[in-house]
Amino acid sequence: MLLPSANDAALVISENYQGEEQFFVKAMNEKAKALELNDTHYADPAGLIDEGDYTTPFDMARLASFAVQNKTLKKIVGTKEKIIWDKVAF
């Protein structure tokens, strides 16, 4: 989901989170609060509802500082090139 930056993947994950997208978004906002991202709010899982999604540079930097502690995420965002294939046979 991160490498091709696919909003559709974020939506699919959220739709299958305890059955409904709204619960996923609620969990996102709860996690933001737990990380003390006090000026961040999510209105949808993919950032497509601009009037309800907001954050600040400070909160983004704080989130990044937590993210780089995750070895898997660190490897993904450090990927410079990746060939992504679909299931269609050539």
N, C-alpha and C positions, 0 to 999 in steps of 0.2 A: 504494500500500500504506500509506503514512503518513497520508494525509488521512482515509480512512475507518477507519483503525486496524484493518485486516483481518488477523487471525491466519491465516485461510485462505490469503491471498496469500503470507505468509511461509512457510507449509508447502509451497505449490506451488513457490516459488523453491528452497527447500532440497531438495525431492525431485528437482529437475532439475539440481542442482549436482553435476557429475561423477557423476551417476547415483544418488546416495544421500544421504539426509538426514544420516546420521552424519558424512559428510565435510564437510558444510556446518557442522555444529555444531563439529567439530574446528577448522575454519578460523576460526570465530567466537572460539573460545577462544585460538587462536594469535594472532589480531589483538588480543584483550584483553591478552595477555601482552606483545606488541610495544608496545602503548600504555601499558604499566606499570600496568594495572588489576589490581593484585595481589590484590585481594579480590573479584574477579568471576569467576563461572563460569557457563557456559551448559550446560544439559542438553538443551535442545531449541530449535528456531529461533524459536518464538513465545512462550516464557515460560510455557508451560502446565503444565510439570512443576515445581511449586513446590519440592518437596524437593531438587531438584538445581540449581536456579537461585538464585544469590545475588549480591549486590553491596553496596556501601556508598555512602553519600552522597558521600564523597570521590571514589570511582571514577566515580560518575555525573557529578559536576562536572567531573572531568578529561575524561571522554568528551565532555561538552557543549562543553568548550573546543576540542577537536579538531573536533567537528561543525560549529561555527559558522564554521570556516575554509573549509568547502565551500560555494561559492556556490549550487549547486543545492539542497542540503539546507537552507541558510539561507532560501532563497526558499520552500521547501515548508513549513517550520515557521513561517514568518512569514505564511502564508496565513490570513486571518481568516474567509473564507467561500468556499465552492466548491460548485457544483452538480455532482453526479456522477450520470451517467445510465448505465443498463445498456443492453444491445443490443435490448431489447424496444421495438418501434415502438408509439407511442400513436396 
